Amino acid sequence: CVYIYNGQRFSSKEEVLAAMAGVPRVSAQQLGRQLASTTKVEDVIASLFEHYSGGDRLLQLHEATCLALSVAATMHINVAAFGDIRHTFYQFDTSGDGSLDIAETTRMVKAALERHHLGLSKARDHWHVGDSGEYLSSTHKKWLPCRVLAVTGDGSVEIDLKRGAYLSTATQLMHLRRCGTQALHSPGVPLRLVQAPSWRPMSEKR
């Protein structure tokens, strides 16, 4: 698909990321102001939705993936704010028909932006090799003891429960915590901003 950034069209994710190189990422204060201007954020979402949804006015998974990167580029945030886009897509597909309408897309994007803002506002927890912590397993639906095996320059970490896979700082906000401390997300008690919206019957989708 075609990605949109600063009014230009790019044919690959690599081209967009290259165009964004050197552009300062948005600060927590700047993103907070943008989120406070609901109309501005919704205008960005509506414009990109119009481009990607086509004649059926619905987004399929591959279209939502392109939209997510274009939103991230436009808002100057890390696309990791959307998490696993496949999981995020189905989380907000509340009708279960395999597509997102404009309302579902708006909720998905706003949730990602709010989550990213919360992450920017929260002081980064610096992990070191050998640190003990707890990892929120999506499979087991609970916090599991873990140990940090490696830390990269950008703050990503490798833990003994996920050998060979590095957890980005965005992922750490939701899935990694110090032993006994509270995290942004708890099994069974999701935050409003990452929780899927209320279910609506498919007949309501236009």
C-alpha positions in Angstrom: 0.0 0.0 0.0 1.0 3.7 -0.2 2.0 5.5 3.0 1.3 9.2 3.5 3.6 11.6 5.4 3.8 15.4 5.1 1.5 15.2 2.1 3.9 12.9 0.2 3.3 9.3 -0.8 5.8 6.5 -0.1 5.6 3.0 -1.5 7.3 1.3 1.5 7.6 1.4 5.2 11.4 1.9 4.9 10.9 5.0 2.8 8.6 6.6 5.4 11.0 5.8 8.2 13.9 7.3 6.2 11.9 10.5 5.6 11.2 10.7 9.3 14.8 10.2 10.2 16.1 13.3 12.0 12.7 14.7 12.7 12.2 15.2 16.5 9.6 12.9 18.1 6.7 14.6 19.7 7.1 15.3 23.5 4.5 14.4 26.1 3.5 18.0 26.4 3.1 18.5 22.6 1.1 15.3 22.2 -1.1 16.2 25.2 -2.0 19.5 23.4 -2.8 17.6 20.2 -5.0 15.1 22.1 -6.8 18.0 23.8 -7.7 19.3 20.4 -10.1 16.5 19.6 -11.1 18.0 16.2 -7.5 18.1 15.0 -6.9 14.5 15.8 -10.2 13.3 14.4 -9.5 15.3 11.2 -6.2 13.4 10.7 -7.9 10.1 11.3 -10.8 10.9 9.0 -8.5 12.1 6.2 -6.4 8.9 6.3 -9.4 6.7 6.7 -10.9 8.2 3.6 -7.7 7.4 1.7 -7.3 3.8 2.9 -10.9 2.6 3.3 -12.0 2.8 -0.4 -15.5 2.5 -1.6 -16.7 0.2 1.1 -15.8 2.7 3.8 -14.2 -0.1 5.8 -10.6 -1.0 6.7 -9.1 -4.4 6.3 -6.1 -5.5 8.3 -3.5 -4.5 5.7 -5.2 -1.2 5.2 -5.3 -0.6 9.0 -1.6 -1.4 9.1 -0.8 1.3 6.5 -3.1 3.8 8.3 -1.3 3.1 11.6 2.1 3.9 10.2 0.8 7.0 8.4 -0.8 8.3 11.6 2.4 7.6 13.5 4.4 9.6 10.9 1.9 12.4 10.9 1.8 12.7 14.7 5.6 12.2 15.0 5.2 9.2 17.3 6.7 5.7 17.3 4.5 3.3 15.4 5.1 0.8 18.3 2.4 2.8 20.1 -0.1 0.6 18.2 1.4 -2.5 19.7 0.9 -5.7 17.7 -1.2 -4.2 14.9 -2.9 -7.5 14.2 -3.9 -7.9 17.8 -4.9 -4.3 18.1 -7.0 -4.5 14.9 -9.1 -7.4 16.1 -9.4 -5.9 19.6 -11.2 -2.9 18.1 -13.2 -4.9 15.5 -16.1 -5.1 18.0 -18.6 -6.4 15.4 -16.2 -9.3 14.5 -16.7 -8.9 10.8 -12.9 -8.6 10.0 -13.0 -4.9 9.3 -13.0 -1.5 11.0 -15.5 1.3 10.3 -14.7 5.0 11.0 -15.9 4.8 14.6 -13.8 1.7 15.4 -10.8 3.2 13.6 -11.1 6.4 15.6 -11.2 4.6 18.9 -8.2 2.4 17.9 -6.1 5.4 16.9 -7.0 7.5 19.9 -6.3 4.6 22.3 -2.8 4.3 20.7 -2.2 8.0 21.0 -3.4 8.1 24.6 -1.3 5.1 25.5 1.8 6.7 23.9 1.1 9.9 25.8 0.9 8.1 29.0 4.1 6.3 28.3 5.9 9.6 27.5 4.6 11.1 30.7 5.7 8.2 32.8 9.4 8.3 33.7 11.3 5.5 31.9 12.2 2.6 34.1 15.9 1.8 33.4 16.6 -1.9 33.4 20.0 -3.5 33.9 21.3 -7.0 33.1 20.4 -9.3 36.0 17.4 -7.3 37.2 14.5 -9.3 38.4 11.0 -8.3 37.4 7.6 -9.6 36.3 6.3 -10.1 32.7 2.6 -10.0 31.8 2.1 -13.1 29.6 -0.6 -12.8 27.0 -0.7 -16.6 26.9 -1.0 -17.3 30.6 -3.0 -14.1 31.4 -0.9 -13.4 34.5 2.4 -11.9 35.7 5.3 -14.3 35.6 8.7 -13.9 37.4 11.5 -13.0 34.9 15.1 -11.8 34.7 16.7 -9.3 32.4 19.4 -10.9 30.1 20.3 -8.0 27.9 19.6 -4.2 27.4 20.1 -2.3 24.1 21.0 1.3 23.6 17.4 2.3 23.0 16.2 0.7 26.2 14.8 -2.5 24.7 15.4 -5.5 26.9 15.7 -9.3 26.5 14.2 -11.4 29.3 14.6 -15.1 30.1 11.0 -15.8 29.3 11.3 -14.3 25.8 14.8 -15.3 24.7 15.8 -13.9 21.4 13.0 -11.3 21.4 13.6 -7.8 22.6 10.8 -5.9 24.4 10.6 -2.2 23.2 10.1 0.5 25.8 6.5 0.8 24.5 5.9 -2.9 25.2 7.6 -2.7 28.6 5.0 -0.1 29.7 2.3 -2.7 29.4 4.1 -6.0 30.0 7.1 -5.5 32.3 7.3 -4.3 35.8 9.4 -4.4 38.9 8.5 -7.1 41.3 5.5 -6.1 43.5 5.0 -2.7 41.7 1.9 -1.6 39.8 2.0 -1.5 36.0 -0.1 0.3 33.4 -2.1 -2.9 32.7 -3.3 -5.7 34.8 -4.9 -9.0 33.7 -8.7 -8.6 33.8 -8.6 -4.9 34.7 -7.5 -3.1 31.4 -7.2 0.6 31.3 -10.0 2.5 29.6 -7.6 3.7 27.0 -6.4 0.2 25.9 -9.7 -1.6 26.5 -11.8 -2.5 23.5 -15.0 -0.4 23.2 -18.4 -1.9 24.0 -19.6 -4.5 21.6 -22.0 -3.4 18.9 -24.0 -5.7 16.6 -22.8 -6.0 13.0 -26.0 -4.4 11.8 -25.0 -1.1 13.3 -21.9 -0.9 11.2 -22.3 1.3 8.2 
